[in-house]
Amino acid sequence: MMRMADRRSDKPPTTDELEQQLRAVLEANDTPAWVKALLSLVMLLLDDLRAENERLRAKLYGSTSERTRTPRAPKVTEPRRAVRGTTSKQASLDVATIDVPFRQTACPCCGGTDLVDCGIERTEQIDRIPEAVIRREIRRAKKLCRGCETISTAPQPRICGTGSDYGPGLHAHVLVSKCLDSMPLHRQARQYERLGVPIARSTLGDIFSRSATMLEPLYELIRERIRNEPYINADETPMAIQAPKRHVRGYVWVFGSSEHILYDFSPSRSGETPSRLLGGTTGYLQVDGYTGYNEVTTPNGRTRVACLAHVRRKFVEATPTEPERAGWVVELIGEIYRHEAEAREAGIRGTPEHARIRQERIRPMMECLERWLREQTDIRPKSPLGKAIAYARKQWPALIRPLDDPSLALDNNEAERRLRLVAMGRNNFVCVGSREAGHRLAIAQTMTTMCSLHGVNPTEWLTDVLQRISTTPATDMASLLPQNWAPLG
């Protein structure tokens, strides 16, 4: 009994101690061959589990930035003059004049009474006026003809669709709040309640659906235009669909260019969505390594351009287990991005000068990386570094295409940035109610993001367009796109 008690009180060996014991048995001369083979497999399994543990810990607790913290040469810039306070020239100016009190009829210093105006002291501050919801009553005058007793009524003002008791400004606010501010409808309902105008969540859902349905002609126009774009970035992210017992997975896709952005909702991640939207088109398509885009990146279709950021991400994940080799690749790719940043800051992106920088500075580094990838023959394929090397090798032909065309980006980060709004919204409203609701969300997300792309105030655009779209001919529909929009006077 004493032995059992002593054995229970012994502390279990740590992982490092256990690994040392296994290595000692593995290196012993009297260990049978079959035991060494078994222990070798156990050691490999420990390495894989340690790498996976490091990856998960970094994902949960580590920094989300993939940038390396290497010292850079300081920039020589002109010193800026300190400015006290913050002002915004875009905010409307409200002037409040405060006069000297009438009771102050004598100078506080000498008591003199001969006071004259000598100027105004100005200060500015940014303030916020609480939002307000108004109830508008529309009164249309009526005229009666005494001769024939015909009654003429003043024309109906522009309204947002038919059968709605809510104005276009409220429709616009609901869409912008959900799509650009990631605010679900139940939180919007609480806001309206605080403003003294309770609006049910279901009513806000009807407003959102009605607005998206009205904007569908513009959405279809963008869908046709995106097919003709010569250079497109694409990506996808999960979005759950509500179901009776358990949510099912759907996906939001984004296809973007410098002029157009299109979001699309699909119940699956198959290649059906890229084929439906881009099938039969030519040009460049920049994506990650997902095989769902293979159906449109064919010799007769679009030319695939890979993403250097995804390659770097794989090596960042391998850094905990292979800090020297994986870290060297991360540093090298970081140096490539520094040259790209210099071109961007100089305003020469896409120019012949940018092409020269890529040929003279970036191409030698990419060739060095390619040689290094071929030389790494002692890496286990299933290890994090082995997976990173295999991914880079597979993507290499598509990875170096931007070196010959400065109009192409080195990575697909633009599409990922456009999906962050969707991811933020997903964290708040969790899922969409149905496939049709996902389609309406894609429409609203497309139109509000298009406004942001072209520097148009989305609330003003929606307030105006939702009143005009039902009476605009199909031949003039392009005039309502954010890049062409001009509000009616």
Disulfide bonds with the S-S distance in Angstrom:
none
